[in-house]
Amino acid sequence: MRNPRIAVWLALVVTLSVGCEDYFTNAGPAGADGSADGEADAGASSVLFNGEGVGAKCTDDDVCRSGLACTSGACAPSGKKAANDACLLSAECEGELQCGFFGFCVVSG
């Protein structure tokens, strides 16, 4: 390579990408909850949004991810999350709350 700075930056990006791979999955890093195989506890925050998304076929709420409910055979936003609950969509939040920039139900405005 002509510019050694580019090679250093490229090596750094590749190293960080490989090292952080486990953080880009729904289950979180292996053993994040203390388990040896990376299977997280159902209450662990690393699996907060684990499950089927909006529009996925379902038969009960357990199939849908947090914030969604099984409605008429499909996962749909529940509208039941309270202030400061984690969210991905404003439709998951109750009343006049909206899903804020940092992913929590907040008062709009």
PLY file of the C-alpha trace (Angstrom):
ply
format ascii 1.0
element vertex 109
property float x
property float y
property float z
element edge 108
property int vertex1
property int vertex2
end_header
0.00 0.00 0.00
1.20 3.47 -0.76
0.03 5.10 2.44
0.93 3.29 5.69
-1.80 5.19 7.58
-4.47 3.51 5.45
-2.99 0.10 6.26
-3.02 0.86 9.99
-6.63 2.09 9.91
-7.72 -0.89 7.86
-6.06 -3.30 10.29
-7.71 -1.52 13.23
-11.19 -1.66 11.65
-10.84 -5.35 10.79
-9.58 -6.19 14.30
-12.41 -4.32 16.01
-15.04 -5.78 13.68
-13.96 -9.34 14.37
-13.66 -8.73 18.12
-17.15 -7.21 18.37
-18.98 -9.76 16.22
-20.82 -11.28 19.20
-22.33 -7.88 20.09
-24.17 -7.67 16.76
-26.38 -10.70 17.40
-29.63 -10.88 19.36
-28.12 -13.18 21.98
-25.27 -10.83 22.97
-21.71 -11.95 23.67
-21.05 -15.57 24.57
-21.35 -16.01 28.30
-22.62 -12.46 28.92
-25.06 -13.83 31.49
-22.50 -16.13 33.07
-23.39 -19.17 30.99
-20.68 -21.07 29.17
-22.51 -21.42 25.87
-23.90 -17.89 25.45
-27.51 -18.94 26.05
-28.84 -15.92 27.90
-31.34 -15.97 30.76
-34.87 -14.97 29.67
-34.68 -11.86 31.87
-31.27 -10.73 30.65
-31.15 -7.39 28.85
-29.02 -8.88 26.05
-32.12 -10.68 24.72
-34.56 -7.82 25.18
-35.50 -7.73 21.50
-35.10 -11.43 20.77
-38.07 -12.92 18.94
-40.20 -12.37 15.87
-40.69 -8.88 14.46
-43.68 -6.89 13.22
-45.83 -8.86 10.80
-44.40 -12.29 11.66
-46.93 -15.10 12.06
-47.61 -16.11 15.66
-49.99 -18.03 17.89
-49.15 -16.36 21.22
-47.16 -13.40 22.59
-44.16 -15.58 23.54
-43.15 -15.81 19.86
-43.01 -12.01 19.37
-40.12 -9.84 20.57
-40.47 -7.49 23.53
-42.89 -4.65 22.78
-44.97 -6.69 20.36
-48.11 -8.75 20.93
-49.67 -11.51 18.87
-52.75 -9.85 17.33
-54.90 -11.69 14.76
-52.10 -14.20 14.13
-49.34 -11.64 13.53
-46.84 -9.81 15.76
-47.86 -6.14 16.14
-46.80 -3.26 18.44
-48.52 -3.67 21.81
-48.73 -0.02 22.88
-48.21 -1.14 26.49
-44.64 0.00 27.29
-44.41 2.59 30.07
-42.12 5.61 30.33
-38.42 4.66 30.31
-39.07 1.15 28.99
-36.79 0.06 26.12
-38.38 0.28 22.67
-37.73 0.17 18.94
-41.00 1.70 17.67
-43.17 4.50 19.07
-46.22 2.25 18.58
-44.85 0.02 21.37
-45.20 2.87 23.90
-48.44 3.62 25.74
-50.54 6.75 25.41
-48.73 9.87 24.24
-45.25 8.39 24.75
-42.89 7.96 21.82
-39.78 5.87 21.33
-36.99 8.40 21.84
-33.61 8.72 20.15
-31.89 6.45 22.69
-34.52 3.69 22.50
-36.71 4.40 25.52
-40.36 5.42 25.75
-40.40 9.14 26.58
-42.88 12.03 26.67
-42.98 13.62 23.23
-41.95 17.20 22.84
0 1
1 2
2 3
3 4
4 5
5 6
6 7
7 8
8 9
9 10
10 11
11 12
12 13
13 14
14 15
15 16
16 17
17 18
18 19
19 20
20 21
21 22
22 23
23 24
24 25
25 26
26 27
27 28
28 29
29 30
30 31
31 32
32 33
33 34
34 35
35 36
36 37
37 38
38 39
39 40
40 41
41 42
42 43
43 44
44 45
45 46
46 47
47 48
48 49
49 50
50 51
51 52
52 53
53 54
54 55
55 56
56 57
57 58
58 59
59 60
60 61
61 62
62 63
63 64
64 65
65 66
66 67
67 68
68 69
69 70
70 71
71 72
72 73
73 74
74 75
75 76
76 77
77 78
78 79
79 80
80 81
81 82
82 83
83 84
84 85
85 86
86 87
87 88
88 89
89 90
90 91
91 92
92 93
93 94
94 95
95 96
96 97
97 98
98 99
99 100
100 101
101 102
102 103
103 104
104 105
105 106
106 107
107 108
